[in-house]
Amino acid sequence: MKQHFILMLSALTLFACKTKTQSNKRGISSDQSAEITISIDTLSIPINGDLRNVAWFRNNFYAMFETSRRNTTERFKKMIVFNKRGEVIEDVFLPKEIEDMVYCDLIVSNDSLYVKETQFEKANLVLGEYVADFILTKTKDFPLFKDDAYSIYSVCNGEFGGTIYFQNKKTKKSYEVASTCPIVVNKIDSQYYVTNSTSILKIQDPAKLTNSNLNFKALLGSRSTKGIETLFDTLDFNTGFNVATSFVSNKKLLHLYSDKQGTYIGEIENTKMKPVYKFGFKFSADFNQQLGNGQQILICYFADNKTGILMINGNHFTFYRLN
């Protein structure tokens, strides 16, 4: 079942169309006006467990679910491949190395799908080219973002901070700056924007950051703030504030965020997050993947305890609720 919404971001109004039109007088500047569409599909997938990771790979969703086992504290992982119509393509065999991972990410790189352990960085596994299973491969570090000039990497050390690294592709020189657990990097013209869960950083010129030895195994995050502009920062955790991701719409940086009152699309004005739209339904989201064409994949958690997948593609938001 599919539902469609159309949002018009303008100087005075923002409309959401479902079965009736609603108005919202918190808009963005008229020169950035754009139509944003929202659609919701419900997919009937034979799942048993909680959706933990998802990646868009070879025109299908690769989704990892985790469920408790009887009479043990261990968790059982299962990966299902399905398309946008909810048709199951195959089950993927997960070896013991993946079953034993407490935390992991799904990463697409060079037309390959990897499972990367994120707690102790012990193992990488890559999906076999002709068979639906994973094999152990050499551990490597994957860029969070890359363009013609830089490969951008991130390291999260939790309470000990984090670091974002810029490595120049031509000179191989590296630069770093403090950034606690970066979620996503966006680029508008020649400027980079780094989104963390509670802050947004702007970097005009990575070469003006602190020189770095690109140490991915450092136990402490970088302490350098040289060369950055902090567009937004909050430590008010009592409101439940969380930025799920940032995305570019018509060369404007917008943000998907939530608090205890709801979920919003917002923009930053004078270091404050200004809501330009409040969703008519409450959900939270976790960023999972940024595709090379700017699309993003997130896991959604709805108020009725259902989970789903959100695809952001420029001005288009598509939700896939899993039943």
N, C-alpha and C positions, 0 to 999 in steps of 0.2 A: 504494500500500500504506500503510495507516495503523496506527500503533501508539499505544497509550494508556498513560499513567502517571497515578496519583493520588497526590498528596503530602498528608499530614495534618500541619500544623504545630501542635504542641501543647507543653505544658510539659515533657514528658519524651521524646516520640518524634516522629519525622518519617518517614513511610513513603513508599516509592516502589514502585508496583505495575506490573509489566510482565507477565511470565509467572509471577513469584513475588514475594513481598513481602520487602522489605529494611527493616531498621530502622536508625535513626540517633538517638543519644541527645543530639544537640545541637539543642534545640528553642527556640522562642520562648515568651514568656509566655502563660499559658493564656487571659488575657482577649483576646489577639489571635489565638487559634487560628483556623485557616481551612483549607479544603481547596483545594489548588492542583493543577490538572490539567495534564498535559503530554501532547501528542500529536505524532506525527511522520508527515507525509505525504511521499511521494516523487513528484515531478512530472517527467514526461518532456518537457523543453523543448528544441527544436532550437537550442542555443546554441553559439556559437563565440567563446570569449574569456572574460575574467574579469568577474565581476559587480562593478560599481563603485558604482552607485547604484540605489536602489529607492524608490518611493513608492506608497502606496495611494491611488488616485484613481478616483472614480466606480465603486467596487466591483470594481476590477481592479488588478493589479500593473503598474506601469510600470517596467520594469527596463532599466538601461543597462549594456551589456557593452562591453568594450574588448579588442582583440586586436592583435598585431603584424602589420605588413605585410611582405611579402617584399621583400628587397633595399633596405630603408629602415628608419630608426629611428623613423619615424612610427607612430602607433597609429590603429587604425580603430575608431570607435564605432558601436554599433548599439543601438536601443531596441526591445524587444519587449513587447507588452501581452498578458497572460494572466490567467486567473482562478484561483481556488483549486483547481479541478479539473485544472489543467494544460492547459486548452484555450487555444490561441493565438488572440487576438482580432484583432490586426493588427501590422504593422511600422510604426514611426513614422519618417518622413523626418527626418533630422538635417542641418540646413544647415551650411555651412562654419564659421560662427561657433562652433557647438558642437563640431565636429570639432577646431577649433584650441584649445579650452580644455584646459589642463593639469589643472586641478582645478575641479570644479563641484559644486553641490548641486541636488537636485530638491526643490522647495518647492511645497506646495499652499496657496493663499491665495485667499479669496473665490471658491471653486469654479473656480479656474483652476490649471493646472500650469505652473510656471516652471522654467527651467534658469538658475541663477545662478552666474556665474563667481566663484570664491572666491580666486583667486590675486592678481589685480590689480583686481578689481571693475570690469571694463570694460563688461560687458554682461549684460542680462537678456533671456531669450527666453520667450515664452508660447505654450502649445499653442493652435492654432486651434480655434475652437468647433465647426466642422463638418467640418474636414479633419484628417487625421493628420499634421500637420507643425507646426513651430515658426516663429514670426515674431518679429523683433526688437521689443522694447518699451522704454519708458523705464526706466532703471535706478532701482531702489527698494530700500529696506531692509525686510526682513521681520522681524516679531517672533519671538523664540524661543518666547514664551509670552504669552498674554494672558487677562485675565479682565475682570470688570466695572469694576475699579478701575484696572488698569495694563496698558500694553503694555511688554513686557520684551524688550530687544534685547541682543545680545552682539557683541563684536569680539575676534578672536583675532590677536595679533601674534607668535605663536610664542615665541621666546626673549626677546622684548621685553615679554612679559606679555599681559594681556587685561583686558577691562572688561565688566561687565554693567550695563546701564542700565535704570532704571525710569522710565517717563513716565506721569504721572497723566493719565488720560483726560479728567477734568473741568477741572483747573487748567492742564494742559499743562506743569506744572513737571516737571523731570527730575532724577534722582539717579543716582549711580554708585558702584561699589565695585570693587576689584580682584578679578578672577576669571579665572584663566588658562584660556582656551579652554573656556568652558562647553559642556556636552553637552546637558543637559536641565534644565528647571525643573519642580518639582512643588509643589503647594500642599495643605496640610492645615489645615483651618479657615482662619484668617487669616494663617498663616505660610508663607513661601516657602522652598524648599530648592533650592539650586543645586548641581548635580553636575558636577564636573570629572573628568578622568581619574584624578587622584590625590588629590582632596580633595572634601569635602562641606561646604557652607556653609548656615547657617540665618539667615534675615532676618525679624525679628519685625515691623518697621515700615519700609517703604522710605523714608518721609518723614524718617527719622532718618539716612539715608545722606548722603554729601557731595553738595551741589548740583552739577549738571552742565549743560554746554551741549550735550550730546548730539552730541559730535563723533565721527562714525563714521570719519573719515579720520585720526585721531590715530595717529602712528607708534609711540607707546609706550602700554602699558596703564596703567590707573589705578594709583596708588600708595596709594589710600585703603583703610583697613580699618575705618573708622568704621561702627558699626551692624550688624556681622556677628558671628556666633558660628561658629567653626570646629569642626564636629562631628568631622571626620576629616581627617587630612593625612598623607601619606607621601612620602618621597623615596627609599625603598629600591627602586631600580630593578633591583637584582641579582636580586630574586625574580620579575621579570617581572610584577609586580602591575599590574593595570589594571581600572578600573571602566568597564564598557560602558554601563551606564545605571542609573538608580534609578527605582522605580515605587512606587505606593501600593497596598497591599492592606489592606482593612479599617482604613483611617485610620492605617496604620503604614507608614513608609518603609522599603522593602527595596531591596537592591542586587544587580545581576547583575555579578559580577566574576570575574577569573581570575588565576592565577599559574602558575608552572612546573609545579605539581602537578596542576592541574585547574581546573574552573569551578564556581562556587558561587552560591547565593543567600545573602545575608548581611544582618546588621543591625549598627548601631553601638551599642556599649556602652562608656562611659567612654573615648571617643576611639579605641577599637579596633574593627576590623572582625571581627565574630564570625560564622563560617559556621553557618547553620542547615540547609543542605542542600548536598551535593556531587553534581553530576550524574554519572551512570554512564558518560557518554561525554565526551570532551574536545573542546571547541570554543572559539573566540574569537568576539567579535561587535563590530560597529561600529554605533553608533546612526545612524539615518537620518531618522526622522520621528516626531513626536508628534502624534496626531490630537486633535481638539477634545474628544472624549469620554474622553480619558485613555489610549487605546490607543497602542501604540508599535510601530514597524517597525524591525528591525535586520537587517543582513547577517551571516550566520554563516559561519565557516570551520571545517570539520570536520577531524579528524586524518587522514582518508583523502584529503585534498586536494579534497574536494567542497565546494561552496558552497551556501548556501541562504538562506532568509528566515525570520526569527523574528517572530511577532506576539505581543505581550504585551497582554492584555486583562484587567486586574484580576488575578484569580487563575488565569487561563488562559494557558498557554504553548503556542503552536502552531508547530512547525518544519515548513518546506517545503524538503526537500532537492531540489536540481536535478540531474537526470541528463541 
